């Protein structure tokens, strides 16, 4: 079924085809008003959606269908890509990366040494001052004869002392979370090497769920970078998809996060039944993440996400089959030029990568995008989030971008994080004045109004959203993204 909104979201086309399970009045209401659902309104729509939780139990692919099959294999373009074998990249580039990582190791080692020296000095000063005031450091003895009053007093002293210790640690100008030789540093260096080798097929995922029942998936976002499609490209090609579950189309978040399901910035959203959403994702997984030939096994593969394990669990819950993929590996193997045919599918988690570098402060996706100065908009749309997460990973692992943005200057980044967190707490959200004036002028007539000049609706700045289309066939939805690929 196809019910379209023209790009820009200002005008709607007539419905061309409509699925029997879709309430047309509900569709019009969603496209026009986009009013968030209140809690008391949730129960009835869920019943009308044929009981979503029961629906999930029957979402697995039809019996008799091979879960390894993908309709992408029927297209000449994707057949050709599958036949490509990984060739060793520019060795000069990898040599530069190795030199960069060696300098990074030395820099982090020296920074950690200085930071520990400063921290130990301040802790020693605290200890000396505490002893001067209280006679000794607080310690709760195991003596059963000590009175409860005395024990309580010692507990309070110990709590006060530990609070001062924490304050000193929190106020350190720099903390090295990726100490060379540790697991965090290994994760960082292996991520950088893997992405710079241009060997990894990156499959970025984001899931949006209903805020009052997170078992209910409302959106699925996927963004894929395939180096086999970028062998000669100066402008990297990514394939971006945004799926909206039609059975719960009317459920909208508003209490804890904004609902931007109709604000996809990278093309057209596909509105499909949950079962077809599952089949769409399965087809992509089968093609990109399940190698079947020796040439395919020369490439690495990784799921990308911001706290990616939760998104994969959601996909498994709706029936997406991960069995042939195996359990994705959170730890990366060191990069080697020769292909490893037993290499697992990796998990590249931008949250983990950030925390391994800079700690947990400001670790949400939006704040990190600000920190790295990556333009972004309409987060909490699953398609946008999947795209921005992929872009974030690529920049965090780009050696020259790291140097340009001083991402290895830990004191500089720590100061920047504190400033961003402070601004987020103290400053209101900003709507550009020009936009507010344009909206006001469009809706309020004055004596200067005439029929001359531009149409009034053209004076309102409009973000060019891709609109949404209903589909019952995941292959048809996929093919709609192409204009020149032979079927």
ZAMARGU-4260 file (C-alpha; in steps of 0.2 Angstrom, whole numbers, plus 5000, padded with zeros to 4 digits):
<rodrens>
0) 5000/5000/5000 | 5006/5017/4996 | 5001/5033/5005 | 5013/5046/5002 | 5018/5063/5008
5) 5028/5074/4996 | 5045/5078/5002 | 5045/5093/5014 | 5030/5086/5022 | 5019/5101/5017
10) 5007/5092/5005 | 5000/5075/5004 | 4996/5064/4989 | 4980/5053/4988 | 4981/5035/4994
15) 4986/5023/4980 | 4985/5007/4989 | 4979/5003/5007 | 4982/4988/5018 | 4967/4981/5026
20) 4974/4982/5043 | 4977/5001/5042 | 4965/5013/5048 | 4964/5027/5035 | 4957/5040/5047
25) 4971/5036/5059 | 4984/5038/5045 | 4977/5055/5041 | 4977/5060/5059 | 4995/5055/5061
30) 5000/5064/5045 | 4991/5080/5049 | 4991/5083/5068 | 5005/5072/5074 | 4998/5074/5092
35) 5007/5063/5105 | 4997/5049/5112 | 4992/5051/5131 | 4994/5036/5142 | 4975/5033/5144
40) 4974/5032/5125 | 4987/5018/5123 | 4977/5003/5128 | 4964/5004/5114 | 4976/5007/5100
45) 4986/4992/5105 | 4970/4981/5105 | 4966/4988/5088 | 4984/4983/5083 | 4979/4964/5085
50) 4988/4963/5102 | 5006/4968/5098 | 5014/4956/5110 | 5004/4941/5103 | 5009/4947/5086
55) 5028/4947/5090 | 5027/4928/5094 | 5022/4925/5076 | 5034/4936/5068 | 5047/4924/5063
60) 5049/4921/5044 | 5037/4910/5035 | 5040/4891/5037 | 5049/4884/5022 | 5059/4900/5018
65) 5078/4898/5020 | 5083/4911/5033 | 5100/4913/5023 | 5092/4919/5007 | 5091/4937/5003
70) 5082/4946/4989 | 5098/4956/4986 | 5106/4941/4979 | 5094/4943/4964 | 5101/4960/4959
75) 5116/4961/4947 | 5124/4975/4957 | 5124/4965/4973 | 5129/4949/4964 | 5145/4958/4957
80) 5149/4965/4974 | 5149/4948/4983 | 5162/4942/4970 | 5175/4955/4976 | 5190/4950/4986
85) 5198/4960/4999 | 5215/4967/4993 | 5228/4974/5005 | 5226/4992/5007 | 5238/5006/5004
90) 5253/5000/5015 | 5259/5018/5016 | 5242/5023/5025 | 5243/5008/5037 | 5261/5013/5041
95) 5256/5031/5045 | 5242/5023/5056 | 5255/5012/5065 | 5266/5027/5068 | 5251/5038/5075
100) 5246/5024/5087 | 5264/5022/5093 | 5264/5041/5097 | 5247/5040/5105 | 5254/5026/5116
105) 5269/5036/5122 | 5258/5052/5124 | 5245/5042/5135 | 5258/5034/5145 | 5267/5051/5149
110) 5250/5059/5153 | 5245/5045/5164 | 5261/5046/5174 | 5259/5065/5177 | 5240/5062/5181
115) 5244/5049/5194 | 5258/5059/5202 | 5247/5074/5204 | 5233/5063/5211 | 5244/5054/5223
120) 5251/5071/5229 | 5233/5077/5232 | 5228/5061/5241 | 5243/5062/5252 | 5239/5080/5257
125) 5221/5075/5261 | 5228/5060/5272 | 5240/5071/5281 | 5226/5085/5284 | 5214/5072/5290
130) 5226/5064/5302 | 5230/5081/5309 | 5212/5085/5312 | 5206/5067/5318 | 5222/5058/5324
135) 5220/5044/5312 | 5212/5038/5296 | 5194/5031/5298 | 5193/5012/5299 | 5179/5001/5305
140) 5187/4987/5316 | 5180/4969/5317 | 5179/4970/5336 | 5162/4964/5341 | 5164/4972/5358
145) 5164/4990/5350 | 5148/4999/5354 | 5135/5003/5340 | 5137/5021/5344 | 5156/5020/5341
150) 5153/5010/5325 | 5140/5023/5318 | 5153/5037/5322 | 5167/5028/5312 | 5155/5024/5298
155) 5151/5043/5296 | 5169/5047/5297 | 5174/5035/5284 | 5159/5041/5272 | 5165/5059/5274
160) 5183/5054/5270 | 5178/5044/5255 | 5168/5059/5249 | 5183/5070/5249 | 5193/5057/5240
165) 5180/5056/5227 | 5179/5075/5225 | 5198/5075/5222 | 5197/5062/5209 | 5182/5070/5200
170) 5191/5087/5200 | 5207/5080/5192 | 5211/5090/5176 | 5214/5074/5166 | 5211/5055/5168
175) 5218/5042/5157 | 5205/5029/5154 | 5214/5020/5140 | 5231/5016/5148 | 5243/5008/5136
180) 5243/4989/5138 | 5225/4989/5145 | 5209/4982/5137 | 5202/5000/5134 | 5218/5005/5124
185) 5218/4989/5114 | 5200/4991/5110 | 5203/5009/5104 | 5219/5004/5093 | 5210/4989/5086
190) 5195/4999/5081 | 5206/5012/5072 | 5216/4999/5063 | 5201/4990/5057 | 5192/5005/5050
195) 5208/5012/5042 | 5211/4995/5034 | 5194/4998/5025 | 5191/4980/5026 | 5175/4980/5038
200) 5157/4980/5032 | 5149/4991/5045 | 5130/4988/5049 | 5124/5001/5060 | 5107/4998/5070
205) 5096/5009/5080 | 5079/5004/5088 | 5066/5016/5095 | 5053/5008/5107 | 5037/5015/5115
210) 5042/5024/5131 | 5028/5016/5142 | 5032/4998/5136 | 5049/4996/5129 | 5045/4979/5122
215) 5035/4988/5109 | 5047/4992/5094 | 5040/5007/5084 | 5055/5011/5073 | 5070/5002/5066
220) 5085/5012/5058 | 5099/5004/5048 | 5114/5012/5040 | 5127/5002/5030 | 5144/5006/5025
225) 5151/4993/5013 | 5169/4995/5007 | 5166/4984/4992 | 5155/4998/4986 | 5168/5012/4990
230) 5183/5005/4981 | 5185/5020/4970 | 5173/5033/4978 | 5178/5050/4984 | 5161/5053/4992
235) 5158/5038/5003 | 5142/5028/4999 | 5131/5022/5013 | 5114/5014/5012 | 5101/5021/5024
240) 5084/5014/5029 | 5071/5019/5041 | 5057/5007/5045 | 5041/5011/5055 | 5030/4997/5062
245) 5013/5000/5055 | 5003/4991/5069 | 5009/5004/5082 | 5010/5019/5070 | 4999/5029/5081
250) 5010/5027/5097 | 5020/5042/5100 | 5033/5046/5113 | 5032/5063/5122 | 5036/5061/5140
255) 5054/5055/5141 | 5060/5058/5123 | 5053/5068/5108 | 5045/5057/5094 | 5052/5061/5077
260) 5047/5046/5068 | 5041/5057/5053 | 5057/5067/5053 | 5069/5056/5044 | 5082/5066/5035
265) 5090/5053/5023 | 5076/5048/5012 | 5059/5040/5013 | 5053/5030/5028 | 5045/5013/5025
270) 5029/5009/5035 | 5027/4991/5035 | 5019/4977/5046 | 5030/4971/5060 | 5033/4954/5051
275) 5038/4963/5035 | 5050/4974/5045 | 5058/4958/5052 | 5059/4951/5034 | 5067/4967/5028
280) 5081/4967/5041 | 5083/4948/5039 | 5087/4951/5020 | 5100/4964/5024 | 5108/4953/5037
285) 5108/4938/5026 | 5117/4948/5012 | 5130/4958/5022 | 5133/4948/5038 | 5133/4930/5032
290) 5147/4926/5020 | 5145/4910/5010 | 5160/4911/4998 | 5179/4912/5001 | 5180/4929/4993
295) 5166/4935/5005 | 5176/4929/5020 | 5191/4940/5015 | 5181/4955/5022 | 5178/4959/5041
300) 5160/4962/5047 | 5154/4973/5062 | 5138/4978/5070 | 5139/4997/5075 | 5128/5005/5088
305) 5127/5016/5103 | 5125/5002/5116 | 5123/4990/5102 | 5119/4974/5113 | 5102/4981/5117
310) 5097/4984/5099 | 5103/4967/5094 | 5092/4959/5108 | 5077/4969/5102 | 5079/4962/5084
315) 5081/4945/5091 | 5065/4947/5101 | 5055/4951/5085 | 5061/4936/5076 | 5077/4941/5066
320) 5088/4926/5064 | 5106/4928/5070 | 5110/4909/5071 | 5122/4909/5056 | 5131/4924/5062
325) 5135/4917/5079 | 5137/4928/5095 | 5145/4944/5089 | 5162/4948/5098 | 5164/4963/5109
330) 5183/4962/5108 | 5192/4964/5092 | 5206/4953/5086 | 5223/4963/5081 | 5223/4968/5063
335) 5232/4957/5050 | 5234/4959/5032 | 5230/4941/5028 | 5212/4936/5029 | 5205/4926/5044
340) 5192/4915/5038 | 5186/4911/5056 | 5185/4929/5060 | 5169/4933/5070 | 5157/4947/5067
345) 5162/4961/5079 | 5153/4974/5089 | 5159/4991/5087 | 5150/5001/5101 | 5152/5020/5100
350) 5147/5022/5118 | 5160/5009/5124 | 5173/5018/5113 | 5169/5035/5120 | 5169/5029/5138
355) 5186/5019/5135 | 5193/5036/5130 | 5185/5049/5141 | 5174/5041/5154 | 5155/5041/5156
360) 5152/5060/5158 | 5142/5066/5142 | 5141/5049/5135 | 5124/5050/5126 | 5124/5051/5107
365) 5119/5069/5105 | 5132/5076/5117 | 5146/5066/5109 | 5141/5072/5092 | 5142/5090/5099
370) 5159/5086/5106 | 5166/5080/5090 | 5157/5094/5081 | 5147/5083/5069 | 5132/5092/5062
375) 5116/5083/5067 | 5097/5085/5069 | 5081/5075/5074 | 5089/5062/5085 | 5078/5049/5092
380) 5072/5045/5074 | 5079/5028/5072 | 5085/5030/5055 | 5094/5047/5059 | 5102/5039/5074
385) 5109/5024/5065 | 5117/5036/5052 | 5124/5047/5065 | 5131/5033/5075 | 5140/5026/5060
390) 5147/5044/5056 | 5153/5045/5074 | 5162/5029/5073 | 5171/5033/5057 | 5177/5050/5064
395) 5182/5043/5081 | 5193/5031/5071 | 5199/5043/5058 | 5217/5047/5062 | 5218/5064/5054
400) 5201/5069/5061 | 5207/5065/5078 | 5222/5076/5076 | 5212/5090/5068 | 5199/5090/5083
405) 5213/5086/5096 | 5204/5071/5102 | 5220/5064/5110 | 5223/5080/5120 | 5214/5073/5135
410) 5214/5089/5146 | 5207/5099/5131 | 5193/5086/5129 | 5189/5085/5147 | 5187/5104/5148
415) 5176/5103/5133 | 5165/5090/5140 | 5163/5100/5156 | 5158/5115/5146 | 5145/5106/5136
420) 5138/5098/5151 | 5136/5115/5160 | 5128/5123/5145 | 5116/5108/5143 | 5110/5111/5162
425) 5110/5130/5161 | 5105/5136/5144 | 5087/5133/5136 | 5085/5125/5119 | 5086/5138/5105
430) 5075/5140/5091 | 5082/5151/5078 | 5074/5168/5078 | 5072/5169/5059 | 5062/5153/5059
435) 5050/5159/5073 | 5047/5176/5063 | 5044/5166/5047 | 5031/5155/5055 | 5023/5171/5064
440) 5022/5180/5048 | 5014/5166/5038 | 5000/5164/5051 | 4996/5183/5054 | 4990/5194/5040
445) 4994/5213/5040 | 4990/5227/5028 | 5005/5224/5018 | 4998/5207/5012 | 4995/5205/4993
450) 4995/5192/4980 | 5011/5198/4973 | 5028/5190/4976 | 5031/5173/4984 | 5018/5162/4990
455) 5016/5164/5009 | 5020/5145/5012 | 5036/5147/5003 | 5042/5160/5016 | 5043/5147/5030
460) 5059/5137/5031 | 5056/5119/5029 | 5068/5104/5033 | 5066/5092/5018 | 5060/5076/5026
465) 5058/5061/5015 | 5040/5057/5019 | 5033/5040/5022 | 5026/5026/5011 | 5016/5010/5016
470) 5023/4994/5009 | 5017/4976/5012 | 5032/4969/5002 | 5050/4972/5009 | 5058/4969/4992
475) 5047/4982/4984 | 5052/4994/4998 | 5070/4990/4995 | 5069/4992/4976 | 5061/5009/4979
480) 5078/5016/4984 | 5086/5013/4967 | 5083/5021/4950 | 5096/5012/4940 | 5099/4995/4947
485) 5094/4980/4936 | 5082/4967/4945
</rodrens>
